Amino acid sequence: MSTEGQSVGRSGEHAPVSPFLAELKSQCERLHQVVRELEEEKKRDAEALAAAQAELSEYRRLVYDWAREHVREEDWANFSKEQHAIPAEDVVAELERQDGP
């Protein structure tokens, strides 16, 4: 059994040889905690993204259903997607204004 970097105390437990090693272990544990927190944050972000994507899909479905009921085929003849595209940032900003105080 290797005792490199450690010494054996009276009770048989291993104790750090130097304060430097103790500090490294402490930093390692802090880094592990940061990694765990970041992994949790990543999981929450992925869940939030999935929820937003589901909400967007539902919104699209509602819009397409409404359009099928209220817009005639001939109304689409001259439709240009590029002329009527709205940047997502503008939509989000408008929704935030509507949800505001």
MOHU-V519303 format. One record per pair of residues at least 4 apart in sequence whose C-alpha atoms are under 8 Angstrom apart, sorted by the first residue. I is the first residue (numbers start at 1). GAP is how many residues later the second one is. Records with the same first field share a line. If there is no record, write none. Layout:
# MOHU-V519303
I = GAP  GAP
This chain:
# MOHU-V519303
3 = 4  5
5 = 11  12  16
6 = 8  9  10  11
7 = 7  8  9  10
8 = 4  5  6  7
9 = 4  5  6
16 = 5  6
17 = 4
18 = 4
19 = 4
20 = 4
21 = 4
22 = 4
23 = 4
24 = 4
25 = 4
26 = 4
27 = 4
28 = 4
29 = 4
30 = 4
31 = 4
32 = 4
33 = 4
34 = 4
35 = 4
36 = 4
37 = 4
38 = 4
39 = 4
40 = 4
41 = 4
42 = 4
43 = 4
44 = 4
45 = 4
46 = 4
47 = 4
48 = 4
49 = 4
50 = 4
51 = 4
52 = 4
53 = 4
54 = 4
55 = 4
56 = 4
57 = 4
58 = 4
59 = 4
60 = 4
61 = 4
62 = 4
63 = 4
64 = 4
65 = 4
66 = 4
67 = 4
68 = 4
71 = 4  5
72 = 4
73 = 4
75 = 4
80 = 4
81 = 4
86 = 4  5
87 = 4
88 = 4
89 = 4
90 = 4
91 = 4
92 = 4
93 = 4
94 = 4
95 = 4
96 = 4
